[in-house]
Amino acid sequence: MSQGKLTGAAVAEHNSKNSCWVIVHGKAYDVTEFLPEHPGGQKIILKYADTLDKFLDPSKHLGQVDMATVEQEEKAFDPEEEGRLERVKRMPPLAACYNLMDFEAVARQVMKKTAWAYYSSGADDEITMRENHAAFHKIWFRPRILVDVEHIDMSTTMLGTKCDIPFYVTATALGKLGHAEGEVVLTRAARRHNVVQMIPTLASCSFDEIVDAKEGDQVQWLQLYVNKDRAITKKIVEHAEKRGCKGLFITVDAPQLGRREKDMRSKFSDAGSDVQSGDGSVDRSQGAARAISSFIDPALSWKDIPWFKSITRMPIILKGVQCVEDVLRAVEAGVDGVVLSNHGGRQLETAPSGIEVLAEVMPALRERGWDKRIEVFVDGGVRRATDILKALCLGAKGVGIGRPFLYAMSAYGLEGVDRAMQLLKDEMEMNMRLIGATRIEDLNPRLLDTRALLAGHAGVIPSDTLGLGAYDPLEAPRFNEKPKL
Ligand SMILES: Cc1cc2nc3c(=O)[nH]c(=O)nc-3n(C[C@H](O)[C@H](O)[C@H](O)COP(=O)(O)O)c2cc1C
């Protein structure tokens, strides 16, 4: 202690799973009991700093720390970071972004390396990630002409909530990697455009901060990673319902997190320097995703569904369903919806795109007269309103959009996300006119040519960028540099 304050050395002694102290904004906290809920290291806990102050039992508030005694990490000169800062100064104006891909192109240049790596990465060779968007290009329209399209209404309902346009902001973890304010930026943008936001379990802002940021009758859903400790899961679900969430999206495609090599390669230095060191429970070379996800229960199964139904009245939706059989099983299990999704290509490599699964699922549901028993959503690779229209024509109730809003937020903040959503609305209105549909109810499979999609993957080999880049090509015989005398 120095002048009644703790020293840096005293805090540093508590650096294990059994006794773990952290310093946040000059105060020390004992977070040992907090760790199972928020595993993943000190820097992750930092993102929950305000939560700590509010919710950690007062007995765990250890008091002020004499910051002069805390060893500071020295920042080495980083040419890459210097280059990035220089690019930030030369960023294109927001008005120069005309579509969702433009935000990605800008974000790639101006985001911090670790943040870009975490947001942009997909599993393994990123074939599924690229296919998610490419699959939409296998569907063509069969537009109708001479329909009176003066007035277009693109509003719809999802799980009983009226929305301006049939997309929602899907759950994406760690919003503060991209923007200092994190997920609340998405909350505000969703409000402006009257669309639903799905709150991620692993948000950087606390759940309550995100709920507090909503206005009026704005609707939010909760994305749930199921904890091995079901008491924690129950607490999260009950709290979400109490705070007004209108849907529980249980992620079912991530019993183990996929290998996202861009993320791993960027060596997630943020993932904790002291906490849990030595016990091997967090491997810091594994990237952000793995560092924060060790609590997820791989034993989650169909047997758990009745329990979820017993603890909440929120509609239950399975997020990450990837084949017809499981959609049918979900209906039988009595859930309210499914999201056909492969987690943005971040989980199983060469899992099919959601839109491809949708084309198989809807006829199977219609055949059984089950298509009104659940709401079917799709996410992955949605970048254009034509993508949204294709999903709706096939029978989806709505689509989730992930990365584009993260990129817009990271590069341009709230105004960026606002513009991204407005661009989608403008594209949607125009394209509904051009295919001859004035209302969402008008969208149907007859407006599509799905022959190329339904032909499946026979004979089509996705481009193997990593393999080709690493391949040392054979060479033809070389000519002499000079003519032989
Ligand atoms: C950076 C990032 C973080 C994500 N975090 C989560 C998560 O915590 N929980 C979850 O269920 N899905 C998560 N997802 C998956 C998304 O909810 C969604 O399935 C995917 O992003 C859709 O693909 P898109 O990014 O091409 O729109 C994440 C996706 C990204 C890109």
The ligand as an SDF file (V2000), in Angstrom:
LIG
                    3D

 31 33  0  0  0  0  0  0  0  0999 V2000
  -17.5670  -10.3190  -36.3590 C   0  0  0  0  0  0  0  0  0  0  0  0
  -18.7100  -11.2830  -36.2350 C   0  0  0  0  0  0  0  0  0  0  0  0
  -19.1050  -11.6980  -34.9780 C   0  0  0  0  0  0  0  0  0  0  0  0
  -20.1690  -12.5760  -34.8400 C   0  0  0  0  0  0  0  0  0  0  0  0
  -20.5700  -12.9380  -33.5880 N   0  0  0  0  0  0  0  0  0  0  0  0
  -21.6310  -13.7650  -33.4530 C   0  0  0  0  0  0  0  0  0  0  0  0
  -22.0780  -14.1260  -32.1620 C   0  0  0  0  0  0  0  0  0  0  0  0
  -21.5220  -13.7040  -31.1560 O   0  0  0  0  0  0  0  0  0  0  0  0
  -23.1380  -14.9610  -32.0760 N   0  0  0  0  0  0  0  0  0  0  0  0
  -23.7740  -15.4540  -33.1810 C   0  0  0  0  0  0  0  0  0  0  0  0
  -24.7290  -16.2040  -33.0640 O   0  0  0  0  0  0  0  0  0  0  0  0
  -23.3620  -15.1140  -34.4150 N   0  0  0  0  0  0  0  0  0  0  0  0
  -22.3250  -14.2890  -34.5670 C   0  0  0  0  0  0  0  0  0  0  0  0
  -21.9120  -13.9420  -35.8320 N   0  0  0  0  0  0  0  0  0  0  0  0
  -22.6610  -14.4390  -37.0070 C   0  0  0  0  0  0  0  0  0  0  0  0
  -23.7330  -13.4510  -37.4320 C   0  0  0  0  0  0  0  0  0  0  0  0
  -24.7980  -13.3960  -36.5240 O   0  0  0  0  0  0  0  0  0  0  0  0
  -24.3100  -13.7990  -38.7980 C   0  0  0  0  0  0  0  0  0  0  0  0
  -24.6740  -15.1500  -38.8330 O   0  0  0  0  0  0  0  0  0  0  0  0
  -23.3420  -13.4970  -39.9410 C   0  0  0  0  0  0  0  0  0  0  0  0
  -22.5630  -12.3850  -39.6390 O   0  0  0  0  0  0  0  0  0  0  0  0
  -24.0970  -13.2430  -41.2240 C   0  0  0  0  0  0  0  0  0  0  0  0
  -23.2210  -13.0800  -42.2730 O   0  0  0  0  0  0  0  0  0  0  0  0
  -22.7430  -11.6620  -42.8750 P   0  0  0  0  0  0  0  0  0  0  0  0
  -21.7180  -11.1390  -41.9230 O   0  0  0  0  0  0  0  0  0  0  0  0
  -22.2050  -12.0570  -44.1910 O   0  0  0  0  0  0  0  0  0  0  0  0
  -23.9530  -10.7560  -42.9800 O   0  0  0  0  0  0  0  0  0  0  0  0
  -20.8350  -13.0670  -35.9980 C   0  0  0  0  0  0  0  0  0  0  0  0
  -20.4160  -12.6520  -37.2590 C   0  0  0  0  0  0  0  0  0  0  0  0
  -19.3630  -11.7720  -37.3920 C   0  0  0  0  0  0  0  0  0  0  0  0
  -18.9490  -11.3170  -38.7580 C   0  0  0  0  0  0  0  0  0  0  0  0
  1  2  1  0
  2  3  1  0
  2 30  2  0
  3  4  2  0
  4  5  1  0
  4 28  1  0
  5  6  2  0
  6  7  1  0
  6 13  1  0
  7  8  2  0
  7  9  1  0
  9 10  1  0
 10 11  2  0
 10 12  1  0
 12 13  2  0
 13 14  1  0
 14 15  1  0
 14 28  1  0
 15 16  1  0
 16 17  1  0
 16 18  1  0
 18 19  1  0
 18 20  1  0
 20 21  1  0
 20 22  1  0
 22 23  1  0
 23 24  1  0
 24 25  2  0
 24 26  1  0
 24 27  1  0
 28 29  2  0
 29 30  1  0
 30 31  1  0
M  END
$$$$
